[in-house]
Amino acid sequence: MVQGRWMVQGTAEAPQRCSLPVPQAPDKPELLNGSLTTHVLNTATGLPAAGLALRLAQLGGPGGQWMELAQRRTDADGRCLPLLPPGQAEAGTYKLHFETAAYWQGLGYTSFYPFVEVVFTITDPAQKLHVPLLISPYSYTTYRGS
């Protein structure tokens, strides 16, 4: 039985479990070879964070230095071109650096956080990896998306 977006198995009196429908494989085969993307949302306004500068770097081995791989600026939808296009990801430790202070100053606000750095590990370079960032002048949240 389907109730809204949830799939309920069993009967109304004794449901066995709830789960979201299983997503289908994308129609674009190039998305199956992995990539790294991000999306920044301004939670104070509920709108995408347009024009926010960000950089991607990779850690060069244990105790190594950060090597910058890409620079981007978010578009009107809070997104940018993939930071690692399909086929270019490698297993390792990466850092996304978001210039939040400049973004908030451009909107006439002061930010508690001058920048946000999200450090993460890619273990399977073939997987698509999406790292969203939700920001307000006094908080931020990130998670592994899909």
Secondary structure, 3 states (H helix, E strand, C coil): CEECCEEEEECCCCEEEEECCCCCCCCCHHHHHCEEEEEEEECCCCEECCCCEEEEEEECCCCCCEEEEEEEECCCCCECCCCECCCCCCCEEEEEEECHHHHHHHCCCCCCCCCEEEEEEECCCCCEEEEEEEEECCEEEECCEC
